[in-house]
C-alpha cells in the first residue's frame, strides 16, 4: 500500500495544549483505516488570558507563525484559536485566511489556510444545521461575541452555556469527558446540531461521539470541524472513526 505523507501546520496560542493532542489523535485514528500518513508542526503566538486585548495582540502574531510554518513546507495551515478570530469582528475568518494564504504564496510555499472559526461555520453548514446549542469555556461576554459571530453567518444559536474560565491553561486542563454531563444542561429542543466545545483549547474529543449517541443529533467541536476542513483542503476523505457525524465520511 502506498503511503502518502502530509505535513499539518498549526498556528497555536502559546498556552494552548489541546489542538496538538486532539487533531493528531483524529488523524492517527484515520491512519488505521486509510493509507495517508501525517506529521504535525506548530508555531506559537503569545496568549495567557482569554480576553479581547490579549486576543487582538495575539492575532497580530499569526503572520509570523504562518511564515515560519511555510518555511517547513507544510501542506495545510490551521489557525487554532476560534475566539481570537471571532473577537476581531464578524466574518474576520475570511480576511485572516486570505492574508495568511498570501504570506505562504509570497514565501514560495503555497498552502491552504484553515481557521477553526471558519471551520466551525462551514462544518455546521455542511451538516445543514440552522439552529444549534453551544458549550463554551469562555466568560459570558466572549460567549456572546461568539454567538453573534455564528448568527451573523446565518446559524441561530438557541442556547449557549459558558463555563466562565478565563485562564487558558485551566481551560486546557478540563476533563475531555466532562462535556458528556455538562451538555445535559443545554436546551437542545428544536436544535439541528450541538457544539460540545466552541473552543479549540477545551478538550472534548472523548465526548463528541457519546453525546451524539445520547441525543441523536449531529455533535461537533471546533477541533472536529478544523480536522474536517483540513482534510477537505488536502482533498482527502473526511472520515475519522468515532468522531461524530461530520467525520463519518458522509460530508
MOPENOR-V131194 format. One record per residue. N is the residue number from 1. RES is the residue in one small letter. OMEGA is omega in radians with two decimals (NA if undefined). D_FIRST is the distance of its C-alpha to the first C-alpha in Angstrom with 1 decimal. Layout:
n->N res->RES omega->OMEGA d_first->D_FIRST
n->N res->RES omega->OMEGA d_first->D_FIRST
This chain:
n->1 res->x omega->3.13 d_first->0.0
n->2 res->x omega->3.07 d_first->3.8
n->3 res->x omega->3.09 d_first->6.3
n->4 res->x omega->-3.08 d_first->9.7
n->5 res->x omega->3.09 d_first->12.8
n->6 res->x omega->3.07 d_first->15.9
n->7 res->x omega->3.14 d_first->19.4
n->8 res->x omega->3.12 d_first->21.5
n->9 res->x omega->3.11 d_first->25.2
n->10 res->x omega->3.01 d_first->28.0
n->11 res->x omega->-3.01 d_first->31.7
n->12 res->x omega->2.98 d_first->33.3
n->13 res->x omega->-3.05 d_first->36.9
n->14 res->x omega->-3.12 d_first->37.8
n->15 res->x omega->-3.14 d_first->38.7
n->16 res->x omega->-3.14 d_first->35.5
n->17 res->x omega->-2.97 d_first->33.4
n->18 res->x omega->-3.08 d_first->31.6
n->19 res->x omega->3.12 d_first->29.2
n->20 res->x omega->2.99 d_first->27.5
n->21 res->x omega->-3.03 d_first->26.9
n->22 res->x omega->-3.13 d_first->26.3
n->23 res->x omega->3.03 d_first->23.9
n->24 res->x omega->-3.14 d_first->21.6
n->25 res->x omega->-3.14 d_first->22.0
n->26 res->x omega->-3.10 d_first->20.9
n->27 res->x omega->3.01 d_first->17.9
n->28 res->x omega->3.11 d_first->16.9
n->29 res->x omega->3.11 d_first->17.4
n->30 res->x omega->-3.14 d_first->15.2
n->31 res->x omega->3.13 d_first->12.3
n->32 res->x omega->-3.08 d_first->12.8
n->33 res->x omega->-3.11 d_first->11.9
n->34 res->x omega->-3.03 d_first->9.8
n->35 res->x omega->-3.05 d_first->6.9
n->36 res->x omega->3.12 d_first->9.8
n->37 res->x omega->-3.01 d_first->11.8
n->38 res->x omega->2.91 d_first->15.5
n->39 res->x omega->-2.95 d_first->18.5
n->40 res->x omega->-3.02 d_first->22.1
n->41 res->x omega->-3.05 d_first->25.2
n->42 res->x omega->2.96 d_first->28.7
n->43 res->x omega->-2.96 d_first->32.1
n->44 res->x omega->3.02 d_first->35.2
n->45 res->x omega->-2.97 d_first->38.4
n->46 res->x omega->3.03 d_first->41.4
n->47 res->x omega->3.12 d_first->42.5
n->48 res->x omega->-3.14 d_first->44.1
n->49 res->x omega->-3.11 d_first->46.2
n->50 res->x omega->3.04 d_first->45.0
n->51 res->x omega->-2.97 d_first->47.9
n->52 res->x omega->-3.10 d_first->48.4
n->53 res->x omega->-3.13 d_first->49.7
n->54 res->x omega->-3.13 d_first->46.9
n->55 res->x omega->3.14 d_first->44.3
n->56 res->x omega->3.12 d_first->45.8
n->57 res->x omega->-3.13 d_first->46.0
n->58 res->x omega->-3.09 d_first->42.4
n->59 res->x omega->3.13 d_first->41.2
n->60 res->x omega->3.13 d_first->42.8
n->61 res->x omega->-3.01 d_first->40.6
n->62 res->x omega->3.12 d_first->37.4
n->63 res->x omega->3.11 d_first->37.8
n->64 res->x omega->-3.12 d_first->37.6
n->65 res->x omega->-3.14 d_first->34.5
n->66 res->x omega->3.11 d_first->32.7
n->67 res->x omega->3.13 d_first->33.7
n->68 res->x omega->-3.10 d_first->32.5
n->69 res->x omega->3.12 d_first->29.1
n->70 res->x omega->3.01 d_first->28.8
n->71 res->x omega->-3.14 d_first->29.7
n->72 res->x omega->3.14 d_first->26.3
n->73 res->x omega->3.07 d_first->24.7
n->74 res->x omega->-3.10 d_first->23.2
n->75 res->x omega->3.08 d_first->21.3
n->76 res->x omega->3.07 d_first->23.6
n->77 res->x omega->3.06 d_first->26.8
n->78 res->x omega->3.06 d_first->28.1
n->79 res->x omega->-2.94 d_first->31.8
n->80 res->x omega->2.93 d_first->32.1
n->81 res->x omega->-3.06 d_first->35.7
n->82 res->x omega->-3.00 d_first->36.7
n->83 res->x omega->3.11 d_first->40.5
n->84 res->x omega->3.11 d_first->40.9
n->85 res->x omega->-3.06 d_first->39.8
n->86 res->x omega->-3.13 d_first->41.9
n->87 res->x omega->-3.12 d_first->44.9
n->88 res->x omega->3.08 d_first->45.1
n->89 res->x omega->-3.09 d_first->46.1
n->90 res->x omega->3.06 d_first->45.0
n->91 res->x omega->-3.02 d_first->42.0
n->92 res->x omega->-3.11 d_first->41.4
n->93 res->x omega->-3.14 d_first->37.6
n->94 res->x omega->3.14 d_first->37.6
n->95 res->x omega->-3.12 d_first->39.7
n->96 res->x omega->-3.11 d_first->37.7
n->97 res->x omega->-3.14 d_first->34.3
n->98 res->x omega->-3.10 d_first->35.9
n->99 res->x omega->-3.10 d_first->37.6
n->100 res->x omega->3.08 d_first->34.7
n->101 res->x omega->3.13 d_first->32.5
n->102 res->x omega->3.12 d_first->35.3
n->103 res->x omega->3.12 d_first->35.3
n->104 res->x omega->3.11 d_first->31.6
n->105 res->x omega->3.12 d_first->32.5
n->106 res->x omega->-3.10 d_first->35.6
n->107 res->x omega->-3.12 d_first->33.5
n->108 res->x omega->3.12 d_first->31.2
n->109 res->x omega->-3.02 d_first->28.2
n->110 res->x omega->3.10 d_first->28.0
n->111 res->x omega->3.05 d_first->26.2
n->112 res->x omega->3.13 d_first->26.8
n->113 res->x omega->3.13 d_first->29.0
n->114 res->x omega->2.98 d_first->29.1
n->115 res->x omega->3.12 d_first->32.1
n->116 res->x omega->3.11 d_first->32.1
n->117 res->x omega->3.11 d_first->35.4
n->118 res->x omega->-3.12 d_first->34.1
n->119 res->x omega->3.13 d_first->30.9
n->120 res->x omega->3.13 d_first->33.2
n->121 res->x omega->-3.08 d_first->35.3
n->122 res->x omega->3.10 d_first->32.4
n->123 res->x omega->3.11 d_first->30.7
n->124 res->x omega->3.11 d_first->34.0
n->125 res->x omega->3.12 d_first->34.6
n->126 res->x omega->3.11 d_first->31.2
n->127 res->x omega->-3.09 d_first->32.3
n->128 res->x omega->-3.09 d_first->35.6
n->129 res->x omega->3.11 d_first->37.5
n->130 res->x omega->-3.11 d_first->41.1
n->131 res->x omega->-3.05 d_first->42.6
n->132 res->x omega->2.94 d_first->41.1
n->133 res->x omega->-2.98 d_first->42.1
n->134 res->x omega->3.02 d_first->41.1
n->135 res->x omega->3.11 d_first->41.1
n->136 res->x omega->3.05 d_first->41.6
n->137 res->x omega->-2.91 d_first->42.6
n->138 res->x omega->2.91 d_first->44.9
n->139 res->x omega->-3.02 d_first->48.6
n->140 res->x omega->3.14 d_first->50.1
n->141 res->x omega->3.11 d_first->50.9
n->142 res->x omega->3.08 d_first->47.2
n->143 res->x omega->3.12 d_first->46.1
n->144 res->x omega->3.13 d_first->48.6
n->145 res->x omega->3.10 d_first->47.2
n->146 res->x omega->3.11 d_first->43.6
n->147 res->x omega->3.13 d_first->45.1
n->148 res->x omega->-3.12 d_first->46.9
n->149 res->x omega->-3.13 d_first->43.9
n->150 res->x omega->-3.10 d_first->41.8
n->151 res->x omega->3.08 d_first->44.9
n->152 res->x omega->3.12 d_first->45.4
n->153 res->x omega->3.03 d_first->41.9
n->154 res->x omega->3.11 d_first->43.3
n->155 res->x omega->-3.07 d_first->42.1
n->156 res->x omega->3.10 d_first->44.9
n->157 res->x omega->-3.06 d_first->44.8
n->158 res->x omega->3.09 d_first->46.9
n->159 res->x omega->3.10 d_first->46.7
n->160 res->x omega->-3.12 d_first->45.7
n->161 res->x omega->-3.13 d_first->46.0
n->162 res->x omega->3.09 d_first->46.4
n->163 res->x omega->3.06 d_first->46.0
n->164 res->x omega->3.05 d_first->48.1
n->165 res->x omega->-3.09 d_first->46.3
n->166 res->x omega->-3.12 d_first->46.9
n->167 res->x omega->-3.00 d_first->45.6
n->168 res->x omega->3.09 d_first->41.9
n->169 res->x omega->3.11 d_first->41.1
n->170 res->x omega->3.08 d_first->42.7
n->171 res->x omega->-3.11 d_first->40.6
n->172 res->x omega->-3.12 d_first->37.4
n->173 res->x omega->-3.14 d_first->38.9
n->174 res->x omega->3.12 d_first->39.2
n->175 res->x omega->-3.11 d_first->37.6
n->176 res->x omega->3.11 d_first->34.3
n->177 res->x omega->-3.14 d_first->35.5
n->178 res->x omega->-3.13 d_first->39.0
n->179 res->x omega->3.11 d_first->38.4
n->180 res->x omega->3.12 d_first->38.0
n->181 res->x omega->-3.08 d_first->41.8
n->182 res->x omega->-3.09 d_first->42.9
n->183 res->x omega->3.09 d_first->41.4
n->184 res->x omega->3.14 d_first->43.9
n->185 res->x omega->3.10 d_first->46.6
n->186 res->x omega->3.04 d_first->45.2
n->187 res->x omega->-3.05 d_first->47.0
n->188 res->x omega->3.09 d_first->44.2
n->189 res->x omega->3.13 d_first->46.5
n->190 res->x omega->3.11 d_first->45.7
n->191 res->x omega->3.04 d_first->42.5
n->192 res->x omega->-3.10 d_first->39.3
n->193 res->x omega->3.13 d_first->37.1
n->194 res->x omega->3.08 d_first->37.5
n->195 res->x omega->-3.08 d_first->36.4
n->196 res->x omega->2.96 d_first->36.4
n->197 res->x omega->3.10 d_first->36.2
n->198 res->x omega->-3.10 d_first->37.2
n->199 res->x omega->-3.12 d_first->36.7
n->200 res->x omega->3.11 d_first->33.5
n->201 res->x omega->-3.13 d_first->35.3
n->202 res->x omega->-3.08 d_first->36.3
n->203 res->x omega->-3.11 d_first->33.7
n->204 res->x omega->-3.03 d_first->32.9
n->205 res->x omega->-3.12 d_first->29.2
n->206 res->x omega->-3.11 d_first->30.2
n->207 res->x omega->-2.98 d_first->32.9
n->208 res->x omega->-3.09 d_first->31.1
n->209 res->x omega->3.11 d_first->29.8
n->210 res->x omega->3.12 d_first->32.9
n->211 res->x omega->3.12 d_first->35.3
n->212 res->x omega->3.13 d_first->33.5
n->213 res->x omega->-3.11 d_first->33.7
n->214 res->x omega->-3.00 d_first->37.4
n->215 res->x omega->3.11 d_first->38.6
n->216 res->x omega->3.05 d_first->36.5
n->217 res->x omega->3.05 d_first->36.0
n->218 res->x omega->3.11 d_first->33.0
n->219 res->x omega->3.10 d_first->33.0
n->220 res->x omega->2.94 d_first->31.6
n->221 res->x omega->3.14 d_first->32.1
n->222 res->x omega->3.11 d_first->32.0
n->223 res->x omega->3.06 d_first->28.9
n->224 res->x omega->-3.13 d_first->27.1
n->225 res->x omega->3.14 d_first->28.3
n->226 res->x omega->3.10 d_first->27.3
n->227 res->x omega->3.11 d_first->23.7
n->228 res->x omega->-3.11 d_first->23.8
n->229 res->x omega->3.10 d_first->25.3
n->230 res->x omega->3.13 d_first->22.9
n->231 res->x omega->3.10 d_first->19.9
n->232 res->x omega->-3.14 d_first->22.0
n->233 res->x omega->3.12 d_first->23.0
n->234 res->x omega->-3.12 d_first->19.4
n->235 res->x omega->3.09 d_first->18.9
n->236 res->x omega->3.13 d_first->16.3
n->237 res->x omega->-3.08 d_first->16.9
n->238 res->x omega->-3.09 d_first->19.6
n->239 res->x omega->3.10 d_first->18.6
n->240 res->x omega->-3.11 d_first->19.2
n->241 res->x omega->3.02 d_first->20.3
n->242 res->x omega->-3.11 d_first->24.0
n->243 res->x omega->3.05 d_first->25.1
n->244 res->x omega->-2.99 d_first->27.4
n->245 res->x omega->-3.03 d_first->27.7
n->246 res->x omega->-3.12 d_first->26.7
n->247 res->x omega->3.13 d_first->23.2
n->248 res->x omega->-3.06 d_first->22.9
n->249 res->x omega->-3.12 d_first->20.9
n->250 res->x omega->-3.04 d_first->24.2
n->251 res->x omega->NA d_first->25.3
